Amino acid sequence: MKIRLPDGKELELPAGATARDVAEKISRSLAKEAVGAVVNGEVYDLFKPLPEGAEVRILTRKDPEYQLLFRHTLAHVMAQAVK
């Protein structure tokens, strides 16, 4: 499947590829820093399969969307703790 990066570059990946796979294909250092992705304008975790033809931007702790991802993850952790 093909995905598109913000700079317009396209990557060919196997079906079921994740944002983690995209980060690894771009660079090993990006894969280490990656915390999530913006996929077609929606925040994804690193392990959710990407849709065919998606536009993908990898997130690191430096990105403003990191706070959204962190809060979402924390909400899940808190919900499990309450159970």
C-alpha positions in Angstrom: 0.0 0.0 0.0 1.1 3.6 -0.5 1.1 6.4 2.1 2.0 10.0 1.6 4.2 12.1 3.8 3.7 15.9 4.4 6.5 16.7 2.0 4.6 14.9 -0.8 6.9 11.9 -0.9 5.1 8.5 -1.2 6.2 5.3 0.6 5.3 1.8 -0.4 4.5 -0.4 2.6 2.9 -3.8 3.1 -0.9 -3.9 3.9 -1.5 -3.5 7.6 1.5 -1.2 8.1 1.5 1.1 11.1 2.9 4.5 11.8 5.8 2.8 13.6 6.6 1.1 10.2 6.5 4.5 8.5 8.9 6.0 11.1 11.3 3.1 10.8 11.3 3.4 7.0 12.1 7.1 7.2 14.9 6.7 9.8 16.0 4.7 12.8 16.3 7.8 15.0 12.8 9.0 14.1 11.5 5.6 15.0 13.1 5.9 18.4 11.6 9.4 19.0 8.2 8.6 17.6 5.2 8.7 20.0 2.3 8.7 17.5 1.2 10.0 14.2 -1.3 12.3 12.5 -3.1 10.2 9.9 -5.4 12.1 7.6 -5.8 14.8 10.3 -6.5 12.3 13.1 -4.1 11.4 15.9 -3.1 7.7 15.8 -1.0 5.6 18.1 2.1 3.9 16.6 0.5 0.5 16.2 -2.9 1.2 14.6 -3.0 -0.1 11.0 -3.0 2.7 8.5 -5.6 3.1 5.7 -4.5 2.8 2.1 -3.4 6.2 0.6 -3.2 7.9 4.0 -1.3 11.1 4.6 1.0 10.4 7.6 3.0 12.8 9.8 5.0 11.2 12.6 4.8 12.8 16.0 7.5 13.2 18.6 7.4 14.8 22.0 8.3 18.1 20.4 5.0 18.3 18.5 1.9 20.1 20.0 -0.3 17.0 19.2 1.9 15.0 21.7 -0.1 16.5 24.5 -3.4 15.2 23.0 -1.9 11.7 22.6 -0.5 11.8 26.1 -3.8 12.8 27.6 -5.7 10.2 25.7 -3.4 7.5 26.8 -3.5 8.7 30.4 -7.3 8.6 30.3 -7.2 4.9 29.4 -4.7 4.2 32.1 -6.9 6.0 34.7 -10.0 4.2 33.5 -8.3 0.8 34.0 -7.1 1.8 37.5 -10.6 2.7 38.6 -11.9 -0.7 37.6 
